[in-house]
């Protein structure tokens, strides 16, 4: 791992500009127990969590979009919007 959590977060934000567009806050930490990054997406009172394994994180840092994470981002945006509509 030749990068920091901040660098990985910045790379994710750059690869998926829709995160910032939809005013979603991203936090991530590496879990030794799971050997993966725990990525938390927060908007308002809602929070959704996913995992990003080390291999995907390394690919992300090398400029390769993580398909799984991209699908999660789209799904999370939809979930946040649906929750807010439902009140």
C-alpha angles and dihedrals in degrees: 000000000000097000140066130244088250092054091049092048091049090050092050090049091050093048094046107038090169087077092067092036089060092045095245119159116218127204127173139182133178115246113209088193094057095029087225141091117265106218118196122195116197132186121166108318093337125098130181127184135204138168128243114195120221094253092054091045091052091049089049090053088052091055098260112134113234105231093200093052091045090054090048091051091053092046093047092051089053092047093050091049093047092049092050092049090050089052 
